[in-house]
């Protein structure tokens, strides 16, 4: 390995130790990445840097562990043997704002994903995904709109929070405490009560929506105790 290659490898290794650091590193190479985008596990993120300037990732995206983004395809090299030709293959990747990718998701060349999308676990995106969609599978297909998924989550989230509370009591052999609910706090914390719960990572969980949530959110239960009582925990 040349001195230059070794230096580049060390820079990449250092950058991959932190999401903000890695985003900054990718931007220097030519990848367009919007503010607020997070690479959850940089050491497990595979991005095609052969043509970095052909990859655009919008604002406030969440890129899951073991995710892959490709802007070229070398499979056509097989034609060197069968046809005696080399046929290069590349294309832009455009990812909109506020897109969530589950673990092991893959985005292939020539794909555009619109704003406000959810791309499921293990999905392989081979064709464009319209804005405000939920897509899963290989190849990825749209299964519902964001609004439909929102209503589905809204109808199930509270019962799931109750189930989680009962699981804590059953398996940890103790009464649940507020800090156990690092996501389900929304059911018992009003927007103006954030300071009462310093052990819950509320600002981190809400991200860019924090200020709006603080101003407008009214919890379904007036207190943590009322929430536990509704869950069947005395």
N, C-alpha and C positions, 0 to 999 in steps of 0.2 A: 504493500500500500504506500502510495506517495505521501509526502509530507502534507500536501494540500488536501488530499483525500482524508487523511487522518484528522486534520484540523476541522474539516467540514463535519466529519462523523462526531467529533467531540462537541462541536457547536450544537448539532442536532440532538445529541444525547442530553446535553445541559438544558436545552430548550424544552424537551419533552417532560421535564420534571414538574411543570406547572402550566395550567391552562393559559393564563394571561401571557406568560413568557413564550409559549408555543404559538399562540395567535400572533404575537408580535414578530416572531421568527418567520412565520408563513407569509405575513404581509410583506416583509422585506424581500422575500423570494418572488413576490408578484401575485400571490393569492389575494383576492378581494374579500375581506371579512368585515362585517358590520359590527358596530359597538354592541356589547352585551352578549355576544355569542360565546358559549362555553363548550370546550372540548372536555368531556367529563373525565376521561382517562387518557391523557396524551400519549403515554407509552404504548397504548393499545389502539391507536388511531392510525389508519393507513390511508395516506393521501398521495395521489399520483403527482409528483413534482417534475415530471418530464416537460410539462407545459403549464406551469403554475398560473400564468396570466389568463388561462382559459377557464379558471374556476372562480365563480362568484358565490359567496355565502352571505346571506343577509344579516339583519340585526336580530338580536335576542333569540338566536337558534340554540338548540341543545343537541350536541353531537355525541351519541352514545358510545360506550366501550366497544372495541372490536369493529368499529365502523370503517367502511372503505369507500373512497371516492376516486373514480377513474376518469381521466379525460382522454385516454387513448386505449387501443386494443391491439395487442401484438399477435393475436391468433392468426391473422392473415398471413403470417410468415410461413404457415404450412404450404401456401401456394408456391413457395420457392422450390419445393420438392415436386409438387404435382403439376405445376404450370410453368415453372421456370421464371416466375415473376415475384417481385416484392410489392405488395399493395399496402401502403401505410393507411392507418385509420385513427382519426382523432376527432374530437368535438367538444364544444363548450359544455360546462355544467353550470346551471344557474339555479340557485336555491334561494327562495324568497325570505321574507322576514318572519320571525316567530314560527319556526318549523322545528318540531321535535322528532328525533330519530331514536328508535329503540336500539338495543344492543344487536350487534352483528348485521346491521342494515348495510346495504351496498347500493351505491348510485353509479350508474354507468354513463359513458360519454354520450353527449348529444341530448341530455335530459334537462328539462326545466320543471322545477317544483314550485308551485305558487305559494303565496303567503298563507300563514295560519294553517299549516298542515301537520298531521301526525302520521309518521311512517313507522309501521309496527316492527316488532322484534323479528330479525332475520329476513326482512323484506329485501327483494332485489328490484330496484327501480330501473326499468329498461325503457319506459316511455313516459311522456310528460304526465304530471299529476296536477290537476287544476287547483286553484286556491280554495281554501276552506274545505279541505277533504281529509278523510282518514283512509289510508291505503295500507294493505297488508299482503303478504304472500310473495311467491316467486313464480312468475313475475308479479310485481306488485299491482294490485287492482284496487280501485276505490270501492269501499264497502258502505260508506255513509258520509254525510256532510258533518262538518264540525258542529253545527247547531244540533243535529240529531244526536251526536255523541255526547254533547253537553247535557241534553235532556236526559239521556240514559244514565250518565254519571250522577246527575242531580237526584235522580230517583233512587239510586242505590247507595250513595256515599254515606248517608247517615246510618243505615243498618250495618254497613261494613265497619263504621266507627264503633258502634255498639259491640259488634262481634269481636273487634280488636280489644276493647276494654275488658270484656269477659275472658278473653284468652290470656291477658296479662294476669288477671286474678287467678285463673286456673293453673297456669304453668309457672308463674313466678311466686305463687303462694303469698301474695300481698295485694293490698288495695292499690289501684292505679293512682298515679300522681300526674299533675298537669304536664310535666316535661316528657312524659311517655308519648304525648300526642303531638309529635313534631309536624304533623300535617293536619290532623283532625281537630286542632285547636279552633278552627273556624266555626265550630258548632257552639263554643262556649266563651269565646273572646270577642268582645266588641272592638271595633276599630279604634276607639278612644281609650281602650284598656291595655294597650300593648305593654306599657311600662309595668303593669302588675305581674307580667309573666316573663321575667328576664331570662329564665332558663329554657324558653322555647325559641328556636331560631326563626322567629316570625319574618323579620325583614329579609333574611336569606331565602326563605321559602317563597315569598311573594315576588322577589326580584323587582323588575321594572314596574310592576303593578302595586307596589307597596303604598305609595302616597295616596293613590285613589282608594285603595282598600281601607286605609286608616280613616279617610274622610267619610266613607259611605257604609262600611260593613256593620250590620246589625246581626249579632249571633242569635241562633235559634233558641238557645237556652240562656237564662239570665246569669248562670254561674256554673262552675265546674261540678259542684255538688248536684245541681239539678240535672246536668248531663249524665252523671253516673247513675242517678236514681232512675232516669229514663232507660238506661241500659240494663237495669235490673240489679244494680250493685248498691247495697246498703252500706 
